Amino acid sequence: MTIQSKKTILLVEDSSVLTEIYTSMLRSFGYQVVHAGNGKDAIETVDKRSEIDLILMDIDLGTDMDGTQAGASILNKHNIPIVFLSSHTEPEIVQKK
């Protein structure tokens, strides 16, 4: 039997409360979690760390780069699946590309 290494998730979230909740939950399921608090840090993290298997990205990351912009930049150089997270249900947020 081979031992599989833990999968690593990059969590991109600007809320410290949500970061703690998501990180705790993901680790309880056996995932390694790396955190970035904004889009620029997410891009730099993916460029430096090859072990990222999945990105969970908040769409609303504050005043600078939003999650969809960061995701597009990441996908231009890397083939990593991205799941976008948002508490917003407004059509302009849900339909962002």
Buried (B, 14 or more C-beta within 10 A) or exposed (E): EEEEEEBBBBBBBBBEEBBEEBBEEBEEEEBBBBBBBBBBBBBEBBEEEEEBBBBBBBBBBEEEBBBBBBBEBBBEEBEBEBEBBBEEEEEEBEEBE
